[in-house]
Structures are given as structure tokens and as C-alpha cells.
Amino acid sequence: MLNIVYIKKQGKRITFLSGICSVLVSNAVYGQETVQINISQQQIQRLAIKTEPAVALTTINVNSLAKPASSDKGLKLSGTVVAPAGAISLVSATLTGVVHAIHVNSLQDVNSGTSIATLFSQQFLELQRDYLQLATQSQLALEKQARDEALYKDGIIALSRLQDSRANATQAEVAAYERRHALTATGMDDISINKILKTKSLSPYVSIRTQTKGTILELNAQLGQRIEAGMPIAKLSSNQTLWIEFQASRMQADQVHIGDLLQLKNCGIAKVIAISPQMDSSNQSTLIRAQEMTHDGCLRLNQFTEATHINNLAVTGSVGISPAALIRSGGQYYVFIKNTNGFKVGKVEIVADTPDKIWVVGDLRAGQLVASQGIIALKGSWMGLGAETISESKAASSGGKK
């Protein structure tokens, strides 16, 4: 089905046919006002059109609009990805026992509360026995206190007897609570603990569980191994933002300040959070620590990476896109922004460029998808070529076969 589209250009009316996608122009010519290119998802896949999200630079205070800068400008730094102090945690055994089963593998992603291993523990069995005895004694002491309260109210017993009953009930309750807390520390929940009181059944098997969500970096336990209380079972890397530590010369360090932004090679933006006040005596370098702005899995521990100092090039509200997503027409720059009906042509202005991104302001917002590959057909339709451009793109993608 062909769509007939009329465009008024300088007093003349131009008519063209569009087979695959139609162009709807509001308030006149392409390249001057909002343009909508209607195209289905199936047609997008057929034309091999790829999209990528616009990246937010973050909000910073910049007094004046930065001029476009070529990718070879800006201070270059090299460093290594490291984990913050709270990003690595140890999963340890709280009781002594023998490894009965292992439930995870190294490099596996786990959630909080995931069972790492099961231990056969005589100590765990004794904790349950003690709690059952103390909880029973506490219940009896509370019942005796209630009877003595009633007897004292009727004047049958002396106050000293009632006070003894109260003291015994308090001591028994505290002892039972202490053992209950010890069971909770082993990973048992309230339902399991209450089940001990109801069923009077004890189990020697205790699960070692994670406290946070993350990835198993190391798994130290082996089947049949005897584990002492406090011994590490696994090393867990939580999904927190990572640090990058750069080694900078004195001259480089003098150009960087806390709060400055760094463009990481192929991995977004990092923010400088610390600069060492001293130099490394072995190589006379200064440590600069930066933190990634978003943790998307691009950086990995111990990875070597490079960065460009972009703080002086940054503009409030600017977003980063691939250079391939930019379209130039009539001395202006545009991008194809994905929406429910296809793509909208948005006008943007370049404010800075780095080795991996072009930073723009205009109609584009962070998170919006822009076409970055296979945009020949979109550009042709926008320029008024219509079905001819689409046909050429289809022929090219099919190798000229009909």
C-alpha cells in the first residue's frame, strides 16, 4: 500500500510515493520543522536499522557553552579498574561443620539469601537443643509468674515470692532469646525457628547464605572439607559502581580536580572522587581515583582502561551519541529519534566531542533511542526520495536479488 505525501516547498507542491515508510511533515519543509517518519518494527529489522540510547552526561555547573572540540583534545589518562571497599564481601561459616553440599559455582550471579553450601554441624544441632530447652523453661517461668501474680493479688503469697518469680521469668526469657538470636545468625528464619518449638524436631544441616546480591568471584569450599566457624566459604563481588585508579604525572594531576568528569574509552562517564596528596616514590606518579557514573557491566575488575578529561568540554543537559547517528543538512545537524510510530527527526547542536561520543544539545533527551546504523533509507525518505531510497536499500541488503 502506497502513501501519497504532499510537501509544500517554497510555494510549490511536491508529490512522491512511499511504499515502505511514509513521511509526515508538519508546518512545511523537511529539515526546518518536526518530521515524523512512519515505519513498522518489521520494516526496521528488514532495513537493518540499529538504535542506541542517548547517554546522559550528568548535571554539572558550566558557566559558558563549550566550543566543539576534536577527539584528539583533552588530557589523556590510563588506569585500572578496582573495587571499592564495600564491593567485595566474604561469605563465612558461622558454625563448625563438614561441607555436605555445594549449591553454586564460581562466577555465578546470586541474589541475597542464596544458599552457597550446606554443612553437617553438630554445633548447630546443640544450638537447636539448647534453644528448645530454654524456650520451654521460659514458657514455664512465665506461667509460674502469672500464677504468683494472681496469688499475690488475693493476698495468699508474700511479695518476695512474686519478685522471685518475676526474676526467674526474666532470666529464662533472656536466655531463650540469646539462643534464638544465635540461630538467626546461622541463617534460620523465624518460621524455621518456630517450627522447632512446634515439632520438637532438630536437624544437623545448616545452610550458608549470601547477605547481598552479586557474583561469586571465588569458591573456597570443597565437599567433605571440615569448616571452622569464621572460615571464608566464598568471595562475593556486589553489583556496585566501580572505581578506576589512574596514575598521573605531576603536570597531569595539576589539571584535574575532584568532581571533574572523564570520558572512559567505550564505557561512558566517570567522576573524579579523590586525588592523592602524595606521589608514588617508585615512579613519581599521583593516584587519581574516579567512580563510574552508571554501573552497566561495561567495566570489569582489574581491567586496563583509558580516559579523556572532558570537564572543560562539558555542557549542562548535553547527551552523548555515536558519531554515526548524526545527519547534516543545510548546515544543521539532526538525528532520527525512535518513537512508537517510527522515527522523529530531531535538531541538535554539537557542543563537544570525545573519542567515543559526540555531545549534543537540542531535541534529544537522555535515554531516547537514536538510529545509528542503516539510516540510509530514513535519510532518503526524509529528503523526499520516498520509495526509491527504500527500494535501493532493500536491494543492497538482499545483494541485488529479486
Summary of the structure (lengths in Angstrom):
residues: 402
radius of gyration: 34.0
end to end distance: 19.0
largest distance: 112.1
contacts: 1233
relative contact order: 0.20
helix: 26%
strand: 36%
